[in-house]
Amino acid sequence: MRYSSLSSLLLLVLLAACQFDSGIVACDDGTTPGPRVPTTIRDLQTQLGAPRQTFTYQPGQTNTFTGAKGTIVTIPAGAFQKFGRPVTTPVQLTLREVYDRATMVLSNTPTVTTRGSVLESAGEVYLRADQDTSLRLAPGVVIRLQTPNPPNLASTDSMRLFVAPFIPPGCFGWTLYSDAFSDLTPIAGGNILTIGQALYNNGYGWFNCDRFYGAGASLPVVVQVRGAGIEPTNTAVFVVFRDFNGALALCDYTQPDIFTARFAPAGARVSVVVIRTIDGKIYYGRQDDTVQPNQSFSPPLLETTAAELLADLQRI
């Protein structure tokens, strides 16, 4: 017992000299012990979701940035104000890109409207000045986001601009948006999203190229999760659509173990995935089937690693 206590005390002293940020531990001595073990679903999504890319905007000139997934961001000179006055110092901007279904799941940005309609995405982009929420877009200024079409789109037709708050309340959902200065324009191989003053200044940070998927019959999807101590903080359930670029989060939870989505396209081929974080371990299950009446979903869960979880989601 003495050796165990001394070891624990030494570990606490060492960790006191370290900084924790987005799951990475960086210590003063230059070492990096590795990623923290996720203790909640939110923690896991912070570690494995779309990475936060930081760009520095210089207000005296037009700025163009290109994200790791190919998003081109163009912001004109003098774009930002603070308390009604022009910002003349550099601005740190955060960019996140979601172009595939695995990243939708791991970033908790499924393709569904706030009213439950299923969407297909041609690219989800987050752009905000996270470090200074008092910044506003100046009158007459627009930001342009050029997005490339992902390879697994079922259709590129009828794409429209959808938005979501940068800190969504409750279950994540998209809202169709258009005003005099904000819209979506299709181009060869992708789309251009135009973000105007009213849109940006109303607190939206997520922007999405989407189309409504189908107008046929819908059915609920009910999933029973196996295990004890189940609750939304340690369990996430998603429907991943196999034939188009979309995913659906099951946000309706009924104790002790039932997760439900009210609307899913009847006959759609899906993979139902369950992710759990328990006692510092990750558990994952997947069940492939179609959405049909009275269908039973209850994927068996096995302990896994973050790398194995990501790899399996990418295979869907």
Secondary structure, DSSP 8 states (H G I E B T S, - for coil): -HHHHHHHHHHHHHHHTEEEETTEEEETTS---EE----SHHHHHHHHSS--EEEEE-TTS-EEEE-TTS-EEEE-TT-EEETTEE--S-EEEEEEEE-SHHHHHHHT--SBBTT--BEEEEEEEEEE-TT-TTEEE-TT--EEEEEE--TT-S--TT-EEEEEESS--SS--BEE---SS-EEEEETTEEEEEE-HHHHHTTEEEEEEEEE---S-EEEEEEE--SSS--TTTEEEEEEESSSS-EEE--EEETTTEEEEEEEETT-EEEEEEEEEETTEEEEEEEEEE--TT--B----EEE-HHHHHHHHHH-
